[in-house]
């Protein structure tokens, strides 16, 4: 499953599991489809940044294949944080749905 994020300030698509995890970190229920209203975005970004900064590190990989596949949570969160911050500045809502 893929999740597509859309706003007046931009859009992108992300793998569903990671997207739902990040959505929940904003304080949202993780429901798909759904949205964050512009007024709620600054608090959601703050919660997401804090959750990403405090996320536990994964266990070390057991072989080379796992090491190549691992993408840090902070890197996965970057597109959503960027979109939310741009939306907050523009006073725009952010919506998401299955792609």
Buried (B, 14 or more C-beta within 10 A) or exposed (E): EEBBBBBEBBBBBBEBEBBBBBBBBBBBEEEBEEBBEBEBBBEBBEBBBEBBEEBEEEEEEEEEEEEEEEEEBEEBBEBBBBBBBBBBEBEBBBBBEEE
